[in-house]
Amino acid sequence: MSKKKVTAAETLRINIELADNGIIIRNPDCEDEVTLAMEKGWSDSMEHLDDEYKAIGQKVWDWLLNVVLQEQDPNEIITTGFQLEISAKCEGRSMR
């Protein structure tokens, strides 16, 4: 039985901005890379956020397939999955 092998970690950096009618996803390393996800009837209830869910999920999935997987040497490892570690901080303006 072979040992499990894990490669060096890659990092995805995105900023998700909350807007009145959806979200804006920005790449802090490339100011030209911006994704908008709009939702009709945006509210604090967080209902009906299909476009936002899809936009965030697509960003992560595309990064896994197009960056992380492509960085691996196919002669070194047979990729069978991904380990994700997500860190998030809220940002905004002071209430005062």
MODELLER restraints for C-alpha pairs under 7 A, 6 or more apart:
rsr = mdl.restraints
at = mdl.atoms
rsr.add(forms.Gaussian(group=physical.xy_distance, feature=features.Distance(at['CA:10:A'], at['CA:68:A']), mean=6.29, stdev=0.5))
rsr.add(forms.Gaussian(group=physical.xy_distance, feature=features.Distance(at['CA:13:A'], at['CA:27:A']), mean=6.37, stdev=0.5))
rsr.add(forms.Gaussian(group=physical.xy_distance, feature=features.Distance(at['CA:13:A'], at['CA:28:A']), mean=6.75, stdev=0.5))
rsr.add(forms.Gaussian(group=physical.xy_distance, feature=features.Distance(at['CA:14:A'], at['CA:25:A']), mean=6.56, stdev=0.5))
rsr.add(forms.Gaussian(group=physical.xy_distance, feature=features.Distance(at['CA:14:A'], at['CA:26:A']), mean=5.60, stdev=0.5))
rsr.add(forms.Gaussian(group=physical.xy_distance, feature=features.Distance(at['CA:14:A'], at['CA:27:A']), mean=4.82, stdev=0.5))
rsr.add(forms.Gaussian(group=physical.xy_distance, feature=features.Distance(at['CA:14:A'], at['CA:28:A']), mean=6.27, stdev=0.5))
rsr.add(forms.Gaussian(group=physical.xy_distance, feature=features.Distance(at['CA:15:A'], at['CA:25:A']), mean=5.63, stdev=0.5))
rsr.add(forms.Gaussian(group=physical.xy_distance, feature=features.Distance(at['CA:15:A'], at['CA:26:A']), mean=5.01, stdev=0.5))
rsr.add(forms.Gaussian(group=physical.xy_distance, feature=features.Distance(at['CA:15:A'], at['CA:27:A']), mean=6.31, stdev=0.5))
rsr.add(forms.Gaussian(group=physical.xy_distance, feature=features.Distance(at['CA:15:A'], at['CA:28:A']), mean=6.74, stdev=0.5))
rsr.add(forms.Gaussian(group=physical.xy_distance, feature=features.Distance(at['CA:16:A'], at['CA:23:A']), mean=6.56, stdev=0.5))
rsr.add(forms.Gaussian(group=physical.xy_distance, feature=features.Distance(at['CA:16:A'], at['CA:24:A']), mean=5.70, stdev=0.5))
rsr.add(forms.Gaussian(group=physical.xy_distance, feature=features.Distance(at['CA:16:A'], at['CA:25:A']), mean=4.57, stdev=0.5))
rsr.add(forms.Gaussian(group=physical.xy_distance, feature=features.Distance(at['CA:16:A'], at['CA:26:A']), mean=6.43, stdev=0.5))
rsr.add(forms.Gaussian(group=physical.xy_distance, feature=features.Distance(at['CA:17:A'], at['CA:23:A']), mean=5.49, stdev=0.5))
rsr.add(forms.Gaussian(group=physical.xy_distance, feature=features.Distance(at['CA:17:A'], at['CA:24:A']), mean=4.97, stdev=0.5))
rsr.add(forms.Gaussian(group=physical.xy_distance, feature=features.Distance(at['CA:17:A'], at['CA:25:A']), mean=6.32, stdev=0.5))
rsr.add(forms.Gaussian(group=physical.xy_distance, feature=features.Distance(at['CA:18:A'], at['CA:24:A']), mean=6.64, stdev=0.5))
rsr.add(forms.Gaussian(group=physical.xy_distance, feature=features.Distance(at['CA:20:A'], at['CA:42:A']), mean=6.61, stdev=0.5))
rsr.add(forms.Gaussian(group=physical.xy_distance, feature=features.Distance(at['CA:21:A'], at['CA:38:A']), mean=5.71, stdev=0.5))
rsr.add(forms.Gaussian(group=physical.xy_distance, feature=features.Distance(at['CA:21:A'], at['CA:39:A']), mean=5.50, stdev=0.5))
rsr.add(forms.Gaussian(group=physical.xy_distance, feature=features.Distance(at['CA:21:A'], at['CA:40:A']), mean=6.53, stdev=0.5))
rsr.add(forms.Gaussian(group=physical.xy_distance, feature=features.Distance(at['CA:21:A'], at['CA:42:A']), mean=5.15, stdev=0.5))
rsr.add(forms.Gaussian(group=physical.xy_distance, feature=features.Distance(at['CA:22:A'], at['CA:37:A']), mean=5.53, stdev=0.5))
rsr.add(forms.Gaussian(group=physical.xy_distance, feature=features.Distance(at['CA:22:A'], at['CA:38:A']), mean=4.34, stdev=0.5))
rsr.add(forms.Gaussian(group=physical.xy_distance, feature=features.Distance(at['CA:22:A'], at['CA:39:A']), mean=5.09, stdev=0.5))
rsr.add(forms.Gaussian(group=physical.xy_distance, feature=features.Distance(at['CA:22:A'], at['CA:42:A']), mean=6.48, stdev=0.5))
rsr.add(forms.Gaussian(group=physical.xy_distance, feature=features.Distance(at['CA:22:A'], at['CA:52:A']), mean=6.86, stdev=0.5))
rsr.add(forms.Gaussian(group=physical.xy_distance, feature=features.Distance(at['CA:23:A'], at['CA:36:A']), mean=6.03, stdev=0.5))
rsr.add(forms.Gaussian(group=physical.xy_distance, feature=features.Distance(at['CA:23:A'], at['CA:37:A']), mean=5.30, stdev=0.5))
rsr.add(forms.Gaussian(group=physical.xy_distance, feature=features.Distance(at['CA:23:A'], at['CA:38:A']), mean=6.54, stdev=0.5))
rsr.add(forms.Gaussian(group=physical.xy_distance, feature=features.Distance(at['CA:23:A'], at['CA:52:A']), mean=6.56, stdev=0.5))
rsr.add(forms.Gaussian(group=physical.xy_distance, feature=features.Distance(at['CA:24:A'], at['CA:34:A']), mean=6.96, stdev=0.5))
rsr.add(forms.Gaussian(group=physical.xy_distance, feature=features.Distance(at['CA:24:A'], at['CA:35:A']), mean=5.77, stdev=0.5))
rsr.add(forms.Gaussian(group=physical.xy_distance, feature=features.Distance(at['CA:24:A'], at['CA:36:A']), mean=4.72, stdev=0.5))
rsr.add(forms.Gaussian(group=physical.xy_distance, feature=features.Distance(at['CA:24:A'], at['CA:37:A']), mean=6.42, stdev=0.5))
rsr.add(forms.Gaussian(group=physical.xy_distance, feature=features.Distance(at['CA:25:A'], at['CA:34:A']), mean=5.71, stdev=0.5))
rsr.add(forms.Gaussian(group=physical.xy_distance, feature=features.Distance(at['CA:25:A'], at['CA:35:A']), mean=4.93, stdev=0.5))
rsr.add(forms.Gaussian(group=physical.xy_distance, feature=features.Distance(at['CA:25:A'], at['CA:36:A']), mean=6.35, stdev=0.5))
rsr.add(forms.Gaussian(group=physical.xy_distance, feature=features.Distance(at['CA:26:A'], at['CA:33:A']), mean=6.14, stdev=0.5))
rsr.add(forms.Gaussian(group=physical.xy_distance, feature=features.Distance(at['CA:26:A'], at['CA:34:A']), mean=4.75, stdev=0.5))
rsr.add(forms.Gaussian(group=physical.xy_distance, feature=features.Distance(at['CA:26:A'], at['CA:35:A']), mean=6.53, stdev=0.5))
rsr.add(forms.Gaussian(group=physical.xy_distance, feature=features.Distance(at['CA:27:A'], at['CA:33:A']), mean=5.70, stdev=0.5))
rsr.add(forms.Gaussian(group=physical.xy_distance, feature=features.Distance(at['CA:27:A'], at['CA:34:A']), mean=6.70, stdev=0.5))
rsr.add(forms.Gaussian(group=physical.xy_distance, feature=features.Distance(at['CA:37:A'], at['CA:51:A']), mean=5.58, stdev=0.5))
rsr.add(forms.Gaussian(group=physical.xy_distance, feature=features.Distance(at['CA:37:A'], at['CA:52:A']), mean=5.31, stdev=0.5))
rsr.add(forms.Gaussian(group=physical.xy_distance, feature=features.Distance(at['CA:37:A'], at['CA:55:A']), mean=6.35, stdev=0.5))
rsr.add(forms.Gaussian(group=physical.xy_distance, feature=features.Distance(at['CA:38:A'], at['CA:51:A']), mean=6.51, stdev=0.5))
rsr.add(forms.Gaussian(group=physical.xy_distance, feature=features.Distance(at['CA:39:A'], at['CA:49:A']), mean=6.56, stdev=0.5))
rsr.add(forms.Gaussian(group=physical.xy_distance, feature=features.Distance(at['CA:39:A'], at['CA:51:A']), mean=6.57, stdev=0.5))
